[in-house]
Amino acid sequence: RGEVGAVMGSRLLKAVVIDDEGAPLRKPFDKASFRTAVDTVLETLKSGPHGISGDFLKMFGTPGIVDMDNKKGSLPTFNYRRGSFDQSHMINAEKFIELNAGRGGSMGHACMPGCIIRCHNVYHDSKGGYLTGSLEFETLALLGSNLGISDLDAIARMDRRCDELGIDTIETGSTIGILNDVGLFEFGDAARAEALIEEIAAGTPLGRILGNGVEVVAKVFGIDRVPSVKGQAIPGHEPRALKGWGVTYATSPQGADHTTGPVTEDPLNPAGQAQRSKLSQIHNTAFDATGLCHFTFLARTPEKILPMINSFFNLQLEVEDFRELGRWMLRTERAFNQKAGIGPCADRLPEWMRKEALAPTNAVFDVPQAEMDELANL
């Protein structure tokens, strides 16, 4: 959805292959200290006071987040018009596991040797054949509840097709959803949603429009209720019900990206959310530079991560050094945006989210814009 993928796609670059034959295995400078630091992080991940810690992701994968967001009223439904879905039980982890149990699918895969998160799943079709892998929460939200679709098999088929075409499921689900505003899609019509994705595959005139994402589609069809920030569709955590996350969507240089600075604390209260988002963005941006799995960010305090970095590279970085890395990266990204014509005036959620109440919490996005504008001062 973001920078590197967009650049590679525009240059028709499909893959980068690295031949590691003969390359030495990297080794930590202080092996004993590194092992101790790793064990500390592992213990934090297994037992820390996080909403999705321990074996949650191994057991349920990210589909387990469906029920969490639905309960909070932050699950995008019917083109971001509701925050809960009456049929959420048909697309949640429980249903996923139930269907998979009789088909030979599985949960809890390790994506690489040593992975302890094991959030990867394999989903099989009704005939027991492989259909798709790593069917994630964001896909279930944007191609499922956001489109009013409760057919898990249909969502899995769309997920696989999007993977095959190299298009993002968040952007695709959001794009199809706004077509309801102009009568080109009816909520719950899974066959129509799949057909629209095939239009993209075939490169038809409509498909070429849809393949450009939600903002282009809105311009072509004259839709003024556009769920996007800086060209990116809003993900599966609705910002009116998760206001700190909404600040991140608005102010992140990457636009509406759910990984750039999650904020879940006191979600319906606008107070303090700008500062929470700022610190989360700084930490998560710095964590990105480590190459660690996003879900190890559950131990997102630098105090836990720094001992691993220091013992591996023989450094003496402190917490403020780590945060300055994040700030420097954000400043660099903002400078790039500025040169590309994306200035501070783009640090906004869609105005309709400040006016249109989201059922069932009836929340609007009411974090003061002046507080959000301060985030540019890093």
N, C-alpha and C positions, 0 to 999 in steps of 0.2 A: 504493500500500500504506500510505502514511503520512498525516500530518496534513492537508495541504491537500486531497488527493484525497478523504479521508474526509469532511471538512467540506463540500466541494462536492457530493459524492454525497448526503449526508444532506439537503442543501437542493435536491436535484434540479437542480443547476446543471450544464449540459452543456458550456458553453464560454464563454470570454471573448473578445470580438472587439475589437481595438484598431484604429481607423482612423488611420493615420499620415500621411494626406494633409496636405501643408503643413508637416509637422514637420521641423525642421532635423536634419541628420546630426551626431551627436556627433563631436567632433574632439579629439584629444589636446592637452593644453596644450603639451607639448614633442614635436613630431612626430618629430624626428630621434632623440631619446633613446628614445622609445616604439618606433620601428622597430628600433633596436638591441636593445632588451630583448626584443621579439617574436622576432627572429632567434635570439637566445641560447636562448630556450625551444624554438624549433623544432629547433635543432641538438641540444639535449638529448633531445628526444623521438625524433629520428631515430637517434641514436647512443649514447644513454645506456645504462648497464648495468642495464636493466630486463628482466624476464622477457617482456614483450610489447611491446617497443619496435620502432623501425624500421618496416618494412613489414608486420609480422606481422598487425596488425589489418586492413590494407588487403587483404592476400592471403586471410586466413582468417576475418576477423571474430571475434566472440567464440565461435563454434563451435570455434575452435582451442583453447579452454581445456578442452574435453572431455578430450582426451588428457593434458593437463597434470595435471588433477585426478585422472583415473583412475590415472595413474602414481603420484601421491602417496598414493593410497588415500583421497582426500577427496571422491569423487564419490558423492553420495547415491544409494543403490541399494536397492530392495525396502523402501521405507518406512524409510530411514535404518538398515537393518540390515547393510549392507555399504558399503565405501568404494570399491569398484571393480565394474565391470559387464562381464561376459564378452562382451557384444554392443556394447561401446562403439564398435567400428569401424563399426557400422552407423548411428551417429548423430553421428559426428565430422565435422570440417571436410573431411577427404578424401572421405568419402562424400557430403557436401553438395555439394562441387564436382563430383564425378563425375556425380551425378544432374542437377545444374543444367546441366552442359556440353551435354547432349543435349536440353535442354528450353527453352533460351533465357533462363534465369535468369542472375543476375550477382552479383558481389561488388564491394566497393571503392567504393561510392557515397559522395559527399559529402553530408552532411545539410544543408549550407548553404554559400553562397559562402565560400571561404577555408578550409574544413575540410581539415586535412592527415591526420587520423586515418583517415577513410573506412572505418569499420567496418560500415556499413550493407550489408545484402544483400537481394536480391530472389529469392524461391524460387518456382519454377513447378511445376505438377502434371505428371502423366505425359502429359497431352495438350498440354503446352506453354502452358497458360494460367496467368495470375498466381494464386498461391495465398496467399502472405503475404509480408510484408516485415519485415526486421530480426528474423529468427528467431534469438534470442539463446541464449547458453550456459545461463542460468538456466532457460529454458524447456525446453531439451534435457535438462537434468538433472532437473527436477522433474516434467515430463510425460513424460520418456523413461526414463532409468535408474531413477529413484525408483519408477516404476510398472512396471519391467521391460519397457518397451515399446521395441522396436528398429526400428519402422516409422517412418522419417523423414517420410513423407507424412502419416501419421496424426498425428504430433506437430505438423506444420505446419498441418493442418486444425484441431486443437485450439487452436493459437496464434491463428489467425485468428478462431475462434469466440469465444475469450476477449476478443480485441480488440473484436469487434463488441458483446459484452455489457458491456464495461467492467469486466471482472474480471481480477484479477492471476493470471498463470500460476504464480507461485511458490506462492501461497496455494491455488490450485485443485489443483495437483499434489500438494501436501502433504495437502490435505483428502481427495482420492480415495485417496491411499496408505494413510491410517489406516483406511479402510473394510475393508481386507484383514483387520484384526484381528477384525472382526465378521462376516466372510463375505459382505460386500456387494460385494467386488471381488477378482478374482484377478489376480495380477501377470502382465503380458504381454497382457492382454485389452484391446486398443486399442478395439475396438468398444464394450465396456462403458464405458470411460473417456469416449468421445465421447458415449455415451448419457446418462451422468451429467451432463455439461455441458449437454446438451439439457434435462435435468430443471430445471436452473437457469434456462435460457432460458424454459421453459414456466411457471415459477412453481408447479410442483407442490409438494405438502407436502414431499417429499424434496428437491426443488430449492431450496425456500426455506431449508431447514436447511443444505444444502451451500453456498449462496450467502453464508452468514454466516461461513464460514471454519473453520479447523481446530479452534480452541478450542471453538466452539459445537458442532460436530459431535461432538467428544470428549465433551462434557457430555451431549448428547442420547443417545448410544449407550453411555455408560459406559466409555469408553476412557481408561485412565490413563497410557498411553505417548504423551504429546503433544509433538510436535516444534515447540515455539513458545516465544517469549519476549515478554512484554508484549503478547500478542495477535497477534503476527506470526509466521508460519511461518518456520522456519529455511531459509535459501537454499541455493544449490548448492555451497557450500564447507563440507564437514562439519567441525564444530568440534573433534571429538575428534582429527582428523588435522591440523588447522590451529589450534593452541591459542590463538595470539594473536588470530586472527579470532574464536574462541569467546569470548574475553574481551570483545571488542567487541560481539558479539551480546548478551551478558549485561548489559553495563553501559551501553550506549548508551541515551539517553532514548527513541529511536525503536524500541527492541526489536531483534529479529533482522534487521538490515539490513546487507547486504554492502557497501554504499557508505559507511558512516559511519566506518570506520576499518580498512581492510585491513591485515593483518599476515601476512607470509609467511615471515619470517626464522625459521630453526631450528624448523620447525613442530611437531615431536613432543616438544620439550623444554619443560616448563612454566616453567622458570626465565626470569625477565625479561619474560615475555609481558604482564604487567599494565602495566608501564611503557611497553612498546612500543605497546600498544593506546591508552594514555592520550595519548601524543604524537600518534599517528596520528589519533585522534578530534579532538584540538584542531586539527591542521592541516587535516583534511578538512572539519571544520565551518566553519573560516574560509574555505577554498577555495570552499565552497558559496555564500558571500556574493559571490563574484566573478562568478558566472554562467558560469564556464568549463565546458566539457565535462569530464565525469568523467575521461576518459582523458588529459586534459592533466595530471591529478594524478600521472601517471607521473613528471612533473618536480615532485614534491611538496615539494621544499625551498622554504621561503619566500624564500630568497635569490634564487631564479630568478624568482619571481612578483612580488615587491615592486617591482623596477624598472619593470615594466609599469604597476602601480597608481600609483606615485609620479609617473612621467612623464605619465601620462594626466590625473591629477587635480591635479597640482602639490602633492603631499604629500611629507612626509619620514618616512614610516612606517619603523620598524625591525622586525627579526624579532620582538622581544618584543612590540611593538605588535600585530603580526599574530596572534601566539599568544594575546594577551589578548583579541582579538576572538573567537577560537574558544572560549576559556574562558568569556567572557561569554555567548556564545550557548548553550553547554552548561548553564551555570548557570540561564539563563532557561528552557530546556527542562525542566530538572529541577524548577524551581519550579512550572512549569505542571503537570507530572506529579504533584507532591506534592498540589497543590490538587485534582487529578482522582482522587486516591486511589491513585496509583501511586508508592509510596515506595521507599526503598532495599532493602526486602526483596524487591522484584521484580527486583533485579539478579542473577538466577540463571539458569543453564542448567537444563534439566530434570534432575532428580536421577538418572534412569536413564542419562544420558550419563556420569555419574561411576562407574557400576557396570558397564554393559554394554560389553564390548570390541567395537571396530569392526574387522572383518576388511577387508583383509589385514594391516594393521599391528598389530592387536590393541590399539590405543590406547584409553584412556579419557580423559575430560577431568579432569585432575588439577591444574590451576592452583589454588593455595590460595585459598579464598573470602576469607580475611582480606586478601590482597593485592588482590583485586578490589574489596573494600569501600572501600579507600583511594582508589579512583578518584573517589569522590564529592567528595573534597577538591580542588577546582579552584582 
